[in-house]
């Protein structure tokens, strides 16, 4: 099994990535289970509940983008900003 071929530091990194991915999805999953309760208790419409979900996803994306910039300060931006899709990376000859 490939996991036995890794050292302790690599296993800790894998565990941290796994837990981070799980926590990232957990907050949104909790919200999806809470929507019916919020609608009933607060008298929200489905559109209002949808606005909250949309806001959560948009702010999550913005937070990820900003964290990428902060994690890579020496290059002036995140890897996405330097990628080919954004047009700032040199094209191969």
N, C-alpha and C positions, 0 to 999 in steps of 0.2 A: 504494500500500500504506500502511496506517495507521501502520506503524512508522516510515516516513520522515518523518511529520508530527510526531514527538515530538522533544523536545530531549534532550541528553546526560544530564541529571539524571533525566528520566523513563525513559530506557532503562536506566540503572543501577538504578533502583528496580525495574523489571520484571525485570531479571536477578537481583537479590537475592531477589525474591519467588519466582521460578522455582527458584533454587538452594535456597532454604529449604524449599520444598515437596518438592523431590526428596530432600533430606537427611532430612526428616521421615519420609518413607515408606521410606527406605533401610534404617534399622535394623530395622524390622519385617519387611521382605522378606528380609533376611539371616537373621533368626531362622527364618522359614518354611523356608528352604533347609537350615538347620542342625538342625532337629528330628530327622530320621532319624539323624543322626550322634550327637546327644546321647542319644537313646534307646538306641542301640547301645553307645556308650562308657560311659555312666553307668548303664545298666540302668534307665532311667526308664520309667514307664508312660506311656501316651498321656494319661492324666488329669493326671499331674504336668507333662508338657510343656504341656498346656493351661492349667494354673495359671500357669506362667511367662508364657505369651502373654497371658493375661488380666491379670496383674499389670502387664505392660508397657503394655497399652492403658489401664488405669485410671490408672497413674501419668503417662502421657502426657497424659491429659485433665486431671488435677489440675494438672500443670505448666503447661498452656495456660491454665487458669483463673487460676492465681496470676500468671502472666506478664501476663495482661490487667489484673489489678488493679494490678500494679506499673507497668505502662505508662501507666496513667491515674490517677495519685495525687490530682490536684486535685479530682476529683469524688466521691471516697469509694468507688469501685468500678468494675468494668468495665462496658462498655456493656450486656452481657447482663443484669447485675443491675438495670439501670434500664429494661429493655425491657418491653414490654407483656406478654410471656409470663410474666414473673415477678410481674406485678401491681403494680409500684411506679411505673410511668409514668402520668402523668395521661391520662385518656381524652379523646378529642376531643369537643367539644360539638356 
